[in-house]
Amino acid sequence: MPLTEKQLKERDAKRNIGEELLAAIMDVRAGRHGDVHHVEITQAAEARSKTGLSQPKFAELLGVSVRTLQEWEQGRRSPSGAARSLLHIAAIRPDVFREVLSNA
């Protein structure tokens, strides 16, 4: 059950935020910290990152919606064969994608 406004004020009046922050810093320095989560970078996210293009521009070049690109980047969906090939080219030769955009 969440604390009431009065309970929160009473609890916070007894806290020493400076000491809590210092203790947290000491814990991190000593290697005591929370879980570390590693996020896998998808092919779509890596390819777009290498081109330096925004999601709307990159999606336009691929001929897909921004939402589809976001789904690929977040790993919720996978691109088809043709799109996968374009992403591979974008990752290897980002200059080509930037050139195509400047000529469009």
Secondary structure as a PSIPRED ss2 file (coil, helix, strand):
# PSIPRED VFORMAT (PSIPRED V4.0)

   1 M C   1.000  0.000  0.000
   2 P C   1.000  0.000  0.000
   3 L C   1.000  0.000  0.000
   4 T C   1.000  0.000  0.000
   5 E H   0.000  1.000  0.000
   6 K H   0.000  1.000  0.000
   7 Q H   0.000  1.000  0.000
   8 L H   0.000  1.000  0.000
   9 K H   0.000  1.000  0.000
  10 E H   0.000  1.000  0.000
  11 R H   0.000  1.000  0.000
  12 D H   0.000  1.000  0.000
  13 A H   0.000  1.000  0.000
  14 K C   1.000  0.000  0.000
  15 R C   1.000  0.000  0.000
  16 N C   1.000  0.000  0.000
  17 I H   0.000  1.000  0.000
  18 G H   0.000  1.000  0.000
  19 E H   0.000  1.000  0.000
  20 E H   0.000  1.000  0.000
  21 L H   0.000  1.000  0.000
  22 L H   0.000  1.000  0.000
  23 A H   0.000  1.000  0.000
  24 A H   0.000  1.000  0.000
  25 I H   0.000  1.000  0.000
  26 M H   0.000  1.000  0.000
  27 D H   0.000  1.000  0.000
  28 V H   0.000  1.000  0.000
  29 R H   0.000  1.000  0.000
  30 A C   1.000  0.000  0.000
  31 G C   1.000  0.000  0.000
  32 R C   1.000  0.000  0.000
  33 H C   1.000  0.000  0.000
  34 G C   1.000  0.000  0.000
  35 D C   1.000  0.000  0.000
  36 V C   1.000  0.000  0.000
  37 H C   1.000  0.000  0.000
  38 H C   1.000  0.000  0.000
  39 V C   1.000  0.000  0.000
  40 E C   1.000  0.000  0.000
  41 I C   1.000  0.000  0.000
  42 T C   1.000  0.000  0.000
  43 Q H   0.000  1.000  0.000
  44 A H   0.000  1.000  0.000
  45 A H   0.000  1.000  0.000
  46 E H   0.000  1.000  0.000
  47 A H   0.000  1.000  0.000
  48 R H   0.000  1.000  0.000
  49 S H   0.000  1.000  0.000
  50 K H   0.000  1.000  0.000
  51 T H   0.000  1.000  0.000
  52 G C   1.000  0.000  0.000
  53 L C   1.000  0.000  0.000
  54 S C   1.000  0.000  0.000
  55 Q H   0.000  1.000  0.000
  56 P H   0.000  1.000  0.000
  57 K H   0.000  1.000  0.000
  58 F H   0.000  1.000  0.000
  59 A H   0.000  1.000  0.000
  60 E H   0.000  1.000  0.000
  61 L H   0.000  1.000  0.000
  62 L H   0.000  1.000  0.000
  63 G C   1.000  0.000  0.000
  64 V C   1.000  0.000  0.000
  65 S C   1.000  0.000  0.000
  66 V H   0.000  1.000  0.000
  67 R H   0.000  1.000  0.000
  68 T H   0.000  1.000  0.000
  69 L H   0.000  1.000  0.000
  70 Q H   0.000  1.000  0.000
  71 E H   0.000  1.000  0.000
  72 W H   0.000  1.000  0.000
  73 E H   0.000  1.000  0.000
  74 Q C   1.000  0.000  0.000
  75 G C   1.000  0.000  0.000
  76 R C   1.000  0.000  0.000
  77 R C   1.000  0.000  0.000
  78 S C   1.000  0.000  0.000
  79 P C   1.000  0.000  0.000
  80 S C   1.000  0.000  0.000
  81 G H   0.000  1.000  0.000
  82 A H   0.000  1.000  0.000
  83 A H   0.000  1.000  0.000
  84 R H   0.000  1.000  0.000
  85 S H   0.000  1.000  0.000
  86 L H   0.000  1.000  0.000
  87 L H   0.000  1.000  0.000
  88 H H   0.000  1.000  0.000
  89 I H   0.000  1.000  0.000
  90 A H   0.000  1.000  0.000
  91 A H   0.000  1.000  0.000
  92 I H   0.000  1.000  0.000
  93 R C   1.000  0.000  0.000
  94 P H   0.000  1.000  0.000
  95 D H   0.000  1.000  0.000
  96 V H   0.000  1.000  0.000
  97 F H   0.000  1.000  0.000
  98 R H   0.000  1.000  0.000
  99 E H   0.000  1.000  0.000
 100 V H   0.000  1.000  0.000
 101 L H   0.000  1.000  0.000
 102 S H   0.000  1.000  0.000
 103 N H   0.000  1.000  0.000
 104 A C   1.000  0.000  0.000
